[in-house]
């Protein structure tokens, strides 16, 4: 009997307790948007808030690369299929920088208030990734020199802002991590092209201004 590959993949996913949407999304990121991805280490099944990596005090449980390491991130469709066929529940990790977007992240509550302030001011944003504790605003790739000059010119930058540039990473939806699910707070517009993202300067200027004007205290976690 002739095998139907699509049906076989669905059956494999069900048998392995998998989530076929993870593979579909990983393929969208890698194949259609040319964002290099790789599987995250995943949460420890024995403890949701723990990581399956050897570090008992991991601060991003499940939401980071381990084996393979970050340098293995790829846009190759065959590799992505192989990874998520063998690890169907693995989080999707984006290697930031290079041809892929970078990100600026801050704690969830200040992020929500900052985004509301940016909306009121008419600031255009691209996709925003929401984890339970931190939100990440995707931005255009930048160099460390560019970031350094930007921060040096600022009188004040909240210590809770984190910058995910070349050599960094973030988990993408619809991943499940030790801290909970990853979702889109601002989803990319439908379509095959990679979504538009703003420059880092515009985002940092707007976020710092919004946090200052709203008087939001952004704890460093």
N, C-alpha and C positions, 0 to 999 in steps of 0.2 A: 504494500500500500504506500502511495506517495506521501511523504511527510510534509506537513504544513508548518514551516518554521515559526510563523507568528504564533500559532496555536501551541506549539511545543514550548516556546518561551513563556507563554502565559501559564502553562501547566507547571513548568519548572519553578516559576515564581511562587505559585500557590504551594507547591510541595515544600519549598525552602522557606516558607513564611515570608516571602519577599513582597516588595511593593513595586509593581511594574512602573508606576509613575516616576519613581526615582531614576530608573534607566531612561525613560522617555525624556525627562528634564535634563539629565546629564548629556544626552545626545543633542538636545536643543542647544545647550550652552556650548558644547564642543564643536559640533558639526556645523550648526547654522550660524552661531554667533562668534565662533572661533575664540572662545574663552577656554584656556587650559584648565582642566579639572582633574581631580583624583579622588579616590575614596577616603573618607575620614576613618579614624580608628573605631568609632562607634562607642556608645555607652556600655558600661559593664552590665550585663543582664542580671547580675546578682544585686545591683544597687543602682537605681536610676540616676542618682546624682553623682555617681562615680564614673570614672573612665576605665576603659579596658586596657589602657596603656600601663606600663610598669610604675608610673608616678602616682603614689597614693594621694598626693595633694594637687593633682592636675586642676588648673583653674579654668580650663575650657573642655570639660569632660565630653569626649566623643567628637568634638568639633575641630579636630586638628589632624594633620597627616601623621602617620607613624610608619607603616610598612605597606606600600612604598613611601619614601620620603618626598618632600615637597618638589624636589627637582624632577620627579617623574611625571608631574602634571603635563597633560597632553591634550591636543585637539583631535587625536587620531580616533576615528570611529571604532575601529576594530578593538583597540585597547580599552576604550570606554565600555564597549559591549562585554568584553571579557571580564573586566573588573566587576561590573554590576550583575553579571550572570552568576559569578562565583560569590559575590558579597551583596545580595539583593537588598539588604537593609542599610547598607553603609551610607553615612551622610555624604553629601556632595560638597567638596571643598574647592573653592576657586583660588588659584595662585594669582595674586594681584600683581599688577605692574606689567611691563613689557607691552604686549599688544592688548592685554586685558585691562579692564577698569581697575583703578585703585579705590580706596574707600576712606571715609572719615567716620569714626564711630564715637558715640557718647551714650551715657546711661539712658535707659528707656524713658523715664519720666521727663527729664529735661529735654530729651529728643522730641517727644510728643509735643511739648509746649513750644519748642523752637520751630518745629515744622508748622504749627498753627500760626506762629508769628510770621514765618516766611510766606505762608499762603496769603495772609492779610496784606503783606507788602508786595505781592505779585511776583515773588521769586520763583523761577522755573527750576524744578528739580527733575532728575531722572528717577530710576528705581531706588527704593529704600528697602533694605532688608531688616526685618525685625526679629531679634531673638528675645527671650523673656527678660533679659537684663540689659541688653544693649541694642541700639539700632545703628545700622551702617548705611550711610549715604554714599552711593556709588559716584565716583568722579572720574574724569579723564586721567589717563596715565601721567605721572609727573616724576621728575628726578629728585634725588635727595638734595641737590643743590637748589632746585626750584623751591622745595619745601623749606629748606633752611632760610633762604632769603625772605620767604613769606612770613615765617614765624619771627624772624629777627626784626622785621618792620612793625610788628605788633607791640603795643604797650602792654597788652594783657591777653593771654590765651589760657582758657580753663585747663587745669591739669588733667581733667577727666577726658579730654579729647584724645583719641588715639588715631594714628595714621597708618593705614595698611597699604604700603607701597611695594616697590620691587623687593622680592624675597618675603612678602607677607602673604596672608591668606584670610579668608572668611568662609563660613559655611553658608550655603545657598538653599533656598526652599526647594522641595518640601522636606528637608532633612529633619531627623529626630536626634537630639543630642541629650547629654546628661542633664542639662538645664531645661529641656523641653523642646517644643517644635520651633522650627525656623519658618517664617512666613514672609510674604511681601506686604509691607505697609503701603508702599506705592509700587504697584505691579507694572512691569514693562508693558507697553502697548502691544497688542497682538500683531504678529507678522514674523517673517523669517529673518529680517535684518536685525543686527545687533542694536539694542536700544541706545538712544542718545543719552549722554551723561554730561554734566556741566564741568567746567574747570574747577580745580581745587581752590583757587583763589576766591572765586565767587562764593563757594560753599563756606569756607572758613570765615570770610568776612561776614556773611549773612548769619551764620550760626553764632559767632561771637557777639555780633550786634544784637541778635534776638535774645540770647541768654542775658546780656547786660541790661537790655531794656525791660525784660520781663522780671528781672531780679531773681532768676532761677538759680538755685544752688545746685551744682552738678557734682555729686560725690564721686570720688575716684574709685570705681569698681567695675 
